[in-house]
């Protein structure tokens, strides 16, 4: 499984919508790939925070830095 395929499956994985075979393949990839592990962990935490119902305002400077970092990572991934 490639990172791109893993990214596409993380949401379905968290929703319980993957076959056992695909879950096992994704788990194996996440265990071996530090980048996908971070994406998975971050997604899990985001869902947990969202489901908690509490909103935490993000300072604009942090938001700007986050968006810049995400754009850079996305562009780096597209170059690979």
C-alpha positions in Angstrom: 0.0 0.0 0.0 1.3 3.5 -0.9 0.9 6.5 1.3 -1.6 8.0 -1.1 -3.7 4.9 -0.9 -3.4 4.9 2.9 -4.5 8.5 3.1 -7.6 7.7 1.1 -8.5 4.7 3.4 -8.0 6.3 6.9 -11.5 7.8 7.1 -13.2 4.5 6.0 -11.0 2.7 8.5 -12.1 4.9 11.4 -15.7 4.5 10.3 -15.4 0.7 10.3 -16.1 0.5 6.5 -13.1 -1.6 5.4 -12.8 -5.3 4.9 -10.6 -7.2 7.3 -8.0 -7.7 4.6 -7.8 -4.0 3.8 -7.8 -3.1 7.5 -4.8 -5.4 8.0 -3.0 -4.0 5.0 -3.6 -0.4 6.3 -2.5 -1.3 9.8 0.7 -2.8 8.5 1.4 0.3 6.4 0.7 2.6 9.3 3.0 0.6 11.6 5.9 0.9 9.1 5.4 4.5 7.8 6.0 7.3 10.3 4.3 9.9 8.0 1.1 7.9 7.7 1.2 7.1 11.5 1.2 10.9 12.2 -1.7 11.4 9.8 -3.7 8.6 11.4 -3.0 9.7 14.9 -3.9 13.3 14.1 -7.1 12.3 12.4 -8.1 10.2 15.4 -7.4 13.1 17.8 -9.3 15.5 15.5 -12.3 13.2 15.5 -12.1 12.8 19.3 -12.0 16.6 19.8 -14.8 17.2 17.3 -17.0 14.5 18.9 -16.3 16.0 22.3 -18.2 19.1 21.2 -15.8 21.6 22.7 -14.4 24.3 20.4 -10.9 25.6 20.9 -10.1 28.8 19.0 -6.8 28.6 17.3 -4.6 31.8 17.3 -4.3 33.2 13.8 -0.5 32.9 13.8 -0.8 29.2 14.6 -3.4 28.7 11.9 -1.3 30.4 9.3 1.7 28.3 10.2 -0.4 25.1 10.1 -1.8 26.0 6.6 1.7 26.8 5.3 3.1 23.5 6.7 0.3 21.5 5.2 0.7 23.2 1.8 4.4 22.5 1.8 3.9 18.8 2.8 1.2 18.4 0.1 3.6 19.9 -2.5 6.4 17.7 -1.3 4.3 14.6 -1.6 3.2 15.6 -5.1 6.8 15.9 -6.2 7.5 12.3 -5.1 
